[in-house]
Amino acid sequence: MPNIFSMNNHKAYVITGPTSGIGRAATLEVIKHGNVDLVGRYREKLNHLQKEIVRKGGHAVPVVCDLSDLASVRRAAAEIIALDLPIVGLLNNAGIFPMHTSAIPFISSSVCPRQRTFP
């Protein structure tokens, strides 16, 4: 895959979880310093953020990846490597949580994963 970024800013930051909250705010700051690889689960949200970044004069590549799936992570890593940009930073902002309560023995299986609180 050919390098799609301008040579003026030949470096990249990889940001996971860039489409909302702290990740989004951080992404909009990081684009001031270089290109960004937007790594997230939802292509539509990534594309929307990419368009916003381009409107602001930045460069971004959306990379769809489910960080809880090793095959998806490997595919995303290969896609990022193929961009042939030096990676100068990583913001690992994506949140993941176990889908099965057996992975967290002190949590009741009747509690929805999004409602869990930890001691």
KEFI-353023 format. One record per atom (N, C-alpha, C): x, y, z; atom name; residue number from 1. Coordinates in steps of 0.02 Angstrom, whole numbers, padded with zeros to 5 digits. Last residue first. Layout:
# KEFI-353023
+--------+--------+--------+------+-----+
:      x :      y :      z : atom :   n :
+--------+--------+--------+------+-----+
:      X :      Y :      Z :   CA : NUM :
...
+--------+--------+--------+------+-----+
This chain:
# KEFI-353023
+--------+--------+--------+------+-----+
:      x :      y :      z : atom :   n :
+--------+--------+--------+------+-----+
: -00710 : -00167 :  02176 :    N : 119 :
: -00690 : -00142 :  02242 :   CA : 119 :
: -00622 : -00109 :  02240 :    C : 119 :
: -00797 : -00114 :  02030 :    N : 118 :
: -00745 : -00154 :  02059 :   CA : 118 :
: -00724 : -00124 :  02126 :    C : 118 :
: -00953 : -00136 :  01950 :    N : 117 :
: -00906 : -00092 :  01985 :   CA : 117 :
: -00857 : -00137 :  02022 :    C : 117 :
: -01049 : -00159 :  01804 :    N : 116 :
: -01004 : -00184 :  01855 :   CA : 116 :
: -00964 : -00128 :  01887 :    C : 116 :
: -01128 : -00130 :  01698 :    N : 115 :
: -01150 : -00105 :  01764 :   CA : 115 :
: -01103 : -00127 :  01820 :    C : 115 :
: -01085 : -00193 :  01587 :    N : 114 :
: -01079 : -00120 :  01587 :   CA : 114 :
: -01099 : -00090 :  01655 :    C : 114 :
: -01114 : -00330 :  01612 :    N : 113 :
: -01045 : -00306 :  01612 :   CA : 113 :
: -01038 : -00231 :  01615 :    C : 113 :
: -01247 : -00357 :  01730 :    N : 112 :
: -01229 : -00338 :  01662 :   CA : 112 :
: -01157 : -00311 :  01663 :    C : 112 :
: -01250 : -00486 :  01846 :    N : 111 :
: -01237 : -00415 :  01835 :   CA : 111 :
: -01216 : -00404 :  01763 :    C : 111 :
: -01254 : -00619 :  01870 :    N : 110 :
: -01318 : -00587 :  01854 :   CA : 110 :
: -01310 : -00512 :  01839 :    C : 110 :
: -01133 : -00665 :  01910 :    N : 109 :
: -01149 : -00675 :  01840 :   CA : 109 :
: -01215 : -00642 :  01821 :    C : 109 :
: -01041 : -00558 :  02017 :    N : 108 :
: -01100 : -00600 :  02007 :   CA : 108 :
: -01116 : -00606 :  01933 :    C : 108 :
: -00869 : -00562 :  02035 :    N : 107 :
: -00926 : -00527 :  02007 :   CA : 107 :
: -00983 : -00576 :  01996 :    C : 107 :
: -00756 : -00630 :  02070 :    N : 106 :
: -00792 : -00596 :  02124 :   CA : 106 :
: -00852 : -00556 :  02099 :    C : 106 :
: -00695 : -00684 :  01953 :    N : 105 :
: -00732 : -00727 :  02000 :   CA : 105 :
: -00772 : -00691 :  02053 :    C : 105 :
: -00694 : -00648 :  01799 :    N : 104 :
: -00689 : -00607 :  01859 :   CA : 104 :
: -00728 : -00643 :  01913 :    C : 104 :
: -00718 : -00742 :  01704 :    N : 103 :
: -00651 : -00713 :  01704 :   CA : 103 :
: -00640 : -00668 :  01765 :    C : 103 :
: -00850 : -00768 :  01718 :    N : 102 :
: -00804 : -00818 :  01745 :   CA : 102 :
: -00732 : -00792 :  01746 :    C : 102 :
: -00920 : -00675 :  01648 :    N : 101 :
: -00905 : -00659 :  01718 :   CA : 101 :
: -00858 : -00710 :  01749 :    C : 101 :
: -00871 : -00630 :  01488 :    N : 100 :
: -00895 : -00684 :  01531 :   CA : 100 :
: -00874 : -00670 :  01602 :    C : 100 :
: -00814 : -00526 :  01426 :    N :  99 :
: -00884 : -00539 :  01409 :   CA :  99 :
: -00913 : -00593 :  01454 :    C :  99 :
: -00709 : -00407 :  01502 :    N :  98 :
: -00725 : -00476 :  01488 :   CA :  98 :
: -00799 : -00485 :  01474 :    C :  98 :
: -00678 : -00257 :  01412 :    N :  97 :
: -00699 : -00290 :  01473 :   CA :  97 :
: -00717 : -00361 :  01455 :    C :  97 :
: -00582 : -00117 :  01360 :    N :  96 :
: -00609 : -00184 :  01347 :   CA :  96 :
: -00629 : -00214 :  01414 :    C :  96 :
: -00562 :  00041 :  01289 :    N :  95 :
: -00580 :  00001 :  01347 :   CA :  95 :
: -00605 : -00067 :  01325 :    C :  95 :
: -00430 :  00125 :  01211 :    N :  94 :
: -00489 :  00081 :  01205 :   CA :  94 :
: -00500 :  00043 :  01269 :    C :  94 :
: -00313 :  00195 :  01218 :    N :  93 :
: -00369 :  00222 :  01254 :   CA :  93 :
: -00430 :  00175 :  01254 :    C :  93 :
: -00161 :  00207 :  01196 :    N :  92 :
: -00203 :  00148 :  01203 :   CA :  92 :
: -00262 :  00166 :  01247 :    C :  92 :
: -00074 :  00292 :  01090 :    N :  91 :
: -00121 :  00308 :  01143 :   CA :  91 :
: -00171 :  00250 :  01146 :    C :  91 :
:  00089 :  00297 :  01038 :    N :  90 :
:  00030 :  00254 :  01044 :   CA :  90 :
: -00011 :  00279 :  01103 :    C :  90 :
:  00207 :  00368 :  00922 :    N :  89 :
:  00169 :  00367 :  00984 :   CA :  89 :
:  00109 :  00321 :  00980 :    C :  89 :
:  00272 :  00355 :  00805 :    N :  88 :
:  00307 :  00391 :  00857 :   CA :  88 :
:  00269 :  00393 :  00923 :    C :  88 :
:  00300 :  00253 :  00674 :    N :  87 :
:  00253 :  00263 :  00729 :   CA :  87 :
:  00292 :  00295 :  00787 :    C :  87 :
:  00334 :  00296 :  00510 :    N :  86 :
:  00363 :  00284 :  00576 :   CA :  86 :
:  00311 :  00300 :  00630 :    C :  86 :
:  00236 :  00211 :  00388 :    N :  85 :
:  00251 :  00274 :  00423 :   CA :  85 :
:  00285 :  00257 :  00490 :    C :  85 :
:  00179 :  00111 :  00306 :    N :  84 :
:  00250 :  00129 :  00301 :   CA :  84 :
:  00265 :  00198 :  00330 :    C :  84 :
:  00060 :  00048 :  00299 :    N :  83 :
:  00060 :  00120 :  00285 :   CA :  83 :
:  00130 :  00147 :  00279 :    C :  83 :
:  00082 : -00080 :  00345 :    N :  82 :
:  00082 : -00069 :  00272 :   CA :  82 :
:  00080 :  00005 :  00253 :    C :  82 :
:  00059 : -00066 :  00481 :    N :  81 :
:  00128 : -00074 :  00457 :   CA :  81 :
:  00133 : -00059 :  00383 :    C :  81 :
: -00082 : -00064 :  00478 :    N :  80 :
: -00044 : -00005 :  00501 :   CA :  80 :
:  00028 : -00007 :  00477 :    C :  80 :
: -00109 : -00194 :  00434 :    N :  79 :
: -00134 : -00137 :  00396 :   CA :  79 :
: -00095 : -00073 :  00415 :    C :  79 :
: -00053 : -00269 :  00537 :    N :  78 :
: -00026 : -00276 :  00469 :   CA :  78 :
: -00047 : -00216 :  00426 :    C :  78 :
: -00139 : -00230 :  00641 :    N :  77 :
: -00067 : -00216 :  00645 :   CA :  77 :
: -00035 : -00219 :  00576 :    C :  77 :
: -00260 : -00283 :  00595 :    N :  76 :
: -00252 : -00211 :  00602 :   CA :  76 :
: -00179 : -00191 :  00605 :    C :  76 :
: -00231 : -00420 :  00603 :    N :  75 :
: -00248 : -00390 :  00538 :   CA :  75 :
: -00238 : -00314 :  00541 :    C :  75 :
: -00209 : -00433 :  00742 :    N :  74 :
: -00155 : -00448 :  00694 :   CA :  74 :
: -00168 : -00417 :  00626 :    C :  74 :
: -00337 : -00400 :  00788 :    N :  73 :
: -00279 : -00360 :  00808 :   CA :  73 :
: -00221 : -00371 :  00759 :    C :  73 :
: -00413 : -00504 :  00736 :    N :  72 :
: -00427 : -00436 :  00716 :   CA :  72 :
: -00368 : -00390 :  00731 :    C :  72 :
: -00357 : -00611 :  00806 :    N :  71 :
: -00352 : -00610 :  00733 :   CA :  71 :
: -00365 : -00539 :  00706 :    C :  71 :
: -00393 : -00578 :  00939 :    N :  70 :
: -00323 : -00578 :  00919 :   CA :  70 :
: -00315 : -00576 :  00843 :    C :  70 :
: -00513 : -00476 :  00999 :    N :  69 :
: -00505 : -00531 :  00951 :   CA :  69 :
: -00435 : -00528 :  00922 :    C :  69 :
: -00525 : -00363 :  01070 :    N :  68 :
: -00535 : -00425 :  01108 :   CA :  68 :
: -00527 : -00487 :  01063 :    C :  68 :
: -00513 : -00259 :  00982 :    N :  67 :
: -00455 : -00275 :  01023 :   CA :  67 :
: -00464 : -00338 :  01066 :    C :  67 :
: -00562 : -00255 :  00826 :    N :  66 :
: -00591 : -00274 :  00890 :   CA :  66 :
: -00533 : -00298 :  00933 :    C :  66 :
: -00542 : -00128 :  00706 :    N :  65 :
: -00511 : -00180 :  00746 :   CA :  65 :
: -00550 : -00191 :  00810 :    C :  65 :
: -00514 : -00030 :  00566 :    N :  64 :
: -00564 : -00066 :  00605 :   CA :  64 :
: -00530 : -00124 :  00641 :    C :  64 :
: -00441 :  00118 :  00549 :    N :  63 :
: -00423 :  00047 :  00550 :   CA :  63 :
: -00473 :  00012 :  00595 :    C :  63 :
: -00431 :  00267 :  00457 :    N :  62 :
: -00471 :  00225 :  00501 :   CA :  62 :
: -00451 :  00152 :  00493 :    C :  62 :
: -00308 :  00386 :  00457 :    N :  61 :
: -00328 :  00324 :  00425 :   CA :  61 :
: -00369 :  00284 :  00475 :    C :  61 :
: -00284 :  00561 :  00430 :    N :  60 :
: -00302 :  00504 :  00473 :   CA :  60 :
: -00321 :  00445 :  00430 :    C :  60 :
: -00224 :  00725 :  00440 :    N :  59 :
: -00225 :  00662 :  00402 :   CA :  59 :
: -00239 :  00606 :  00450 :    C :  59 :
: -00296 :  00893 :  00445 :    N :  58 :
: -00255 :  00837 :  00467 :   CA :  58 :
: -00261 :  00777 :  00422 :    C :  58 :
: -00383 :  00996 :  00419 :    N :  57 :
: -00317 :  00998 :  00388 :   CA :  57 :
: -00271 :  00942 :  00409 :    C :  57 :
: -00510 :  00984 :  00462 :    N :  56 :
: -00466 :  01027 :  00503 :   CA :  56 :
: -00395 :  01029 :  00476 :    C :  56 :
: -00559 :  00892 :  00374 :    N :  55 :
: -00586 :  00961 :  00370 :   CA :  55 :
: -00542 :  01009 :  00410 :    C :  55 :
: -00492 :  00780 :  00425 :    N :  54 :
: -00473 :  00806 :  00359 :   CA :  54 :
: -00498 :  00878 :  00351 :    C :  54 :
: -00565 :  00763 :  00544 :    N :  53 :
: -00493 :  00777 :  00546 :   CA :  53 :
: -00470 :  00807 :  00481 :    C :  53 :
: -00692 :  00731 :  00493 :    N :  52 :
: -00683 :  00791 :  00535 :   CA :  52 :
: -00609 :  00812 :  00537 :    C :  52 :
: -00661 :  00611 :  00429 :    N :  51 :
: -00685 :  00668 :  00389 :   CA :  51 :
: -00677 :  00733 :  00428 :    C :  51 :
: -00628 :  00533 :  00541 :    N :  50 :
: -00578 :  00546 :  00490 :   CA :  50 :
: -00598 :  00607 :  00448 :    C :  50 :
: -00752 :  00525 :  00606 :    N :  49 :
: -00697 :  00562 :  00638 :   CA :  49 :
: -00643 :  00578 :  00586 :    C :  49 :
: -00821 :  00447 :  00510 :    N :  48 :
: -00846 :  00514 :  00529 :   CA :  48 :
: -00790 :  00556 :  00560 :    C :  48 :
: -00744 :  00330 :  00512 :    N :  47 :
: -00748 :  00370 :  00451 :   CA :  47 :
: -00772 :  00441 :  00466 :    C :  47 :
: -00771 :  00285 :  00643 :    N :  46 :
: -00702 :  00302 :  00623 :   CA :  46 :
: -00703 :  00346 :  00561 :    C :  46 :
: -00909 :  00261 :  00635 :    N :  45 :
: -00883 :  00312 :  00682 :   CA :  45 :
: -00812 :  00333 :  00663 :    C :  45 :
: -00907 :  00159 :  00536 :    N :  44 :
: -00945 :  00221 :  00526 :   CA :  44 :
: -00919 :  00277 :  00572 :    C :  44 :
: -00831 :  00054 :  00595 :    N :  43 :
: -00806 :  00090 :  00536 :   CA :  43 :
: -00842 :  00157 :  00527 :    C :  43 :
: -00796 :  00019 :  00756 :    N :  42 :
: -00851 :  00038 :  00713 :   CA :  42 :
: -00829 :  00083 :  00655 :    C :  42 :
: -00683 : -00009 :  00836 :    N :  41 :
: -00727 : -00064 :  00813 :   CA :  41 :
: -00776 : -00044 :  00759 :    C :  41 :
: -00523 :  00070 :  00797 :    N :  40 :
: -00585 :  00060 :  00834 :   CA :  40 :
: -00629 :  00007 :  00803 :    C :  40 :
: -00395 :  00178 :  00773 :    N :  39 :
: -00409 :  00107 :  00782 :   CA :  39 :
: -00471 :  00099 :  00826 :    C :  39 :
: -00326 :  00287 :  00667 :    N :  38 :
: -00384 :  00282 :  00711 :   CA :  38 :
: -00404 :  00209 :  00716 :    C :  38 :
: -00176 :  00354 :  00655 :    N :  37 :
: -00209 :  00292 :  00636 :   CA :  37 :
: -00264 :  00282 :  00688 :    C :  37 :
: -00130 :  00519 :  00610 :    N :  36 :
: -00157 :  00473 :  00659 :   CA :  36 :
: -00187 :  00412 :  00624 :    C :  36 :
:  00011 :  00629 :  00589 :    N :  35 :
: -00043 :  00588 :  00562 :   CA :  35 :
: -00068 :  00541 :  00616 :    C :  35 :
:  00046 :  00767 :  00702 :    N :  34 :
:  00062 :  00716 :  00653 :   CA :  34 :
:  00000 :  00680 :  00629 :    C :  34 :
:  00005 :  00866 :  00787 :    N :  33 :
:  00076 :  00846 :  00789 :   CA :  33 :
:  00095 :  00793 :  00738 :    C :  33 :
: -00128 :  00884 :  00784 :    N :  32 :
: -00087 :  00945 :  00776 :   CA :  32 :
: -00013 :  00928 :  00770 :    C :  32 :
: -00182 :  00764 :  00819 :    N :  31 :
: -00177 :  00780 :  00748 :   CA :  31 :
: -00137 :  00843 :  00734 :    C :  31 :
: -00190 :  00771 :  00959 :    N :  30 :
: -00133 :  00737 :  00928 :   CA :  30 :
: -00126 :  00754 :  00855 :    C :  30 :
: -00315 :  00832 :  00980 :    N :  29 :
: -00252 :  00867 :  00999 :   CA :  29 :
: -00192 :  00837 :  00963 :    C :  29 :
: -00404 :  00738 :  00936 :    N :  28 :
: -00408 :  00805 :  00906 :   CA :  28 :
: -00349 :  00849 :  00927 :    C :  28 :
: -00369 :  00633 :  01022 :    N :  27 :
: -00357 :  00628 :  00950 :   CA :  27 :
: -00356 :  00696 :  00917 :    C :  27 :
: -00419 :  00679 :  01144 :    N :  26 :
: -00347 :  00670 :  01135 :   CA :  26 :
: -00329 :  00667 :  01061 :    C :  26 :
: -00556 :  00676 :  01118 :    N :  25 :
: -00524 :  00739 :  01135 :   CA :  25 :
: -00448 :  00735 :  01124 :    C :  25 :
: -00572 :  00538 :  01095 :    N :  24 :
: -00587 :  00587 :  01043 :   CA :  24 :
: -00552 :  00653 :  01056 :    C :  24 :
: -00535 :  00485 :  01220 :    N :  23 :
: -00500 :  00465 :  01159 :   CA :  23 :
: -00511 :  00514 :  01102 :    C :  23 :
: -00630 :  00538 :  01306 :    N :  22 :
: -00560 :  00559 :  01313 :   CA :  22 :
: -00521 :  00543 :  01249 :    C :  22 :
: -00770 :  00523 :  01196 :    N :  21 :
: -00741 :  00538 :  01261 :   CA :  21 :
: -00670 :  00563 :  01260 :    C :  21 :
: -00742 :  00431 :  01043 :    N :  20 :
: -00784 :  00465 :  01093 :   CA :  20 :
: -00743 :  00480 :  01155 :    C :  20 :
: -00652 :  00373 :  00953 :    N :  19 :
: -00714 :  00402 :  00927 :   CA :  19 :
: -00759 :  00436 :  00979 :    C :  19 :
: -00533 :  00303 :  00979 :    N :  18 :
: -00531 :  00375 :  00965 :   CA :  18 :
: -00597 :  00410 :  00953 :    C :  18 :
: -00479 :  00176 :  01023 :    N :  17 :
: -00536 :  00208 :  01056 :   CA :  17 :
: -00541 :  00282 :  01043 :    C :  17 :
: -00306 :  00204 :  00995 :    N :  16 :
: -00361 :  00157 :  01001 :   CA :  16 :
: -00417 :  00192 :  01040 :    C :  16 :
: -00196 :  00276 :  00885 :    N :  15 :
: -00242 :  00291 :  00940 :   CA :  15 :
: -00299 :  00240 :  00940 :    C :  15 :
: -00034 :  00304 :  00836 :    N :  14 :
: -00088 :  00255 :  00836 :   CA :  14 :
: -00132 :  00269 :  00897 :    C :  14 :
:  00040 :  00428 :  00740 :    N :  13 :
:  00020 :  00409 :  00807 :   CA :  13 :
: -00037 :  00359 :  00799 :    C :  13 :
:  00177 :  00453 :  00627 :    N :  12 :
:  00108 :  00433 :  00643 :   CA :  12 :
:  00100 :  00416 :  00716 :    C :  12 :
:  00258 :  00557 :  00506 :    N :  11 :
:  00259 :  00518 :  00567 :   CA :  11 :
:  00186 :  00504 :  00586 :    C :  11 :
:  00288 :  00667 :  00409 :    N :  10 :
:  00298 :  00595 :  00398 :   CA :  10 :
:  00309 :  00558 :  00464 :    C :  10 :
:  00237 :  00792 :  00357 :    N :   9 :
:  00224 :  00769 :  00424 :   CA :   9 :
:  00230 :  00693 :  00426 :    C :   9 :
:  00268 :  00815 :  00226 :    N :   8 :
:  00280 :  00868 :  00274 :   CA :   8 :
:  00275 :  00843 :  00345 :    C :   8 :
:  00224 :  00715 :  00145 :    N :   7 :
:  00292 :  00708 :  00170 :   CA :   7 :
:  00309 :  00763 :  00221 :    C :   7 :
:  00058 :  00660 :  00180 :    N :   6 :
:  00105 :  00709 :  00152 :   CA :   6 :
:  00173 :  00700 :  00183 :    C :   6 :
:  00009 :  00487 :  00159 :    N :   5 :
:  00016 :  00549 :  00197 :   CA :   5 :
:  00065 :  00596 :  00164 :    C :   5 :
:  00004 :  00365 :  00101 :    N :   4 :
: -00048 :  00413 :  00081 :   CA :   4 :
: -00041 :  00481 :  00116 :    C :   4 :
:  00113 :  00253 :  00029 :    N :   3 :
:  00106 :  00301 :  00083 :   CA :   3 :
:  00057 :  00356 :  00062 :    C :   3 :
:  00034 :  00109 : -00045 :    N :   2 :
:  00075 :  00169 : -00047 :   CA :   2 :
:  00062 :  00215 :  00012 :    C :   2 :
:  00043 : -00059 :  00000 :    N :   1 :
:  00000 :  00000 :  00000 :   CA :   1 :
:  00045 :  00062 :  00000 :    C :   1 :
+--------+--------+--------+------+-----+
